[in-house]
């Protein structure tokens, strides 16, 4: 007979039980968090202030940056607080909210990358019809679809996860309330329903990846027919890093969710979590914007206006 436990709070163990290492890890995460905040806020500011960045690509880029801010802010600030205060306790309702927000942002991130790949496909493969296809209505509907899909995924995951009974310990061997770690606390095979939800959403994520792959296959086919070597190199330098981030984000998250739960955490568990929870919001500004000449010019204009304003 399973020993059901009414849990009112959880204990997040983080990366180390040693105070010195805990502070070291927190300091590293603080630096990474500030880098992500700076990069994404700069993108949002530049695309909002500079009227030359009014194309659909920059419209989606601005929303991706806002999504990245939400994505990394769901987990890292709480981890920083717990580490510096040496207190890993998190209430049940805080855990539910964090689980919902994290799943929402992760699912919306994948959907946004899919929408952005379609935008690039239309721009490169159907340039004469680009303004007709990617009009204001289409762009707004695309962003709305991204957030709605994220909310649906968050509700499904959270409802399925917290409908199970938890047995024994309330210790979570992770720095936030993630679904895989919560499933390790479930009784018997009650987590089967959540695995069904995970499998379904993983299938949706796989279809998104296939859609991205098909879009970029068409893009590469078109780019290879461009006579200018400089134009081809510019297109490839943008597409290949994008696909790298998509592959990293999707492969690590799917592997983390679908691998069998273990009783003790491993270094691989923490590494996978960092790769899909912390790295994408840091890399996305670099890949999508800071290597873009138009974005660099817009950022310089923002800095010039800021200096003039405070001088």
Buried (B, 14 or more C-beta within 10 A) or exposed (E): EEEEBEBEEBBBBBBBEEEEEBBBBBEEBBEBBEBBBEBBBBBBBBBEEBEEBEBBBBBBBBBBBBBBBBBBBBBBEBBBEBBEEEEBEBEBEBBBBBBBBBBBBBBBBBBBBBBBBBBBBBBBBBEEEBEEBBEEEBBEEBBEBBBEBBBBBBEBBBBBBBEBBBBEEBBBBBBBBBBBBBBBBBBEEBBEBBBEBBEEBBEBBEEBBEBBBEBBEBBBEBBEEBEEEEEBEBBBEBBEBBBEBBEBBBBBBBEBBEEEEEEEBEEEBBEBBBBBBBBBBBBBBEBBBBEBEBBEBBBEBBEEEEEEEEE
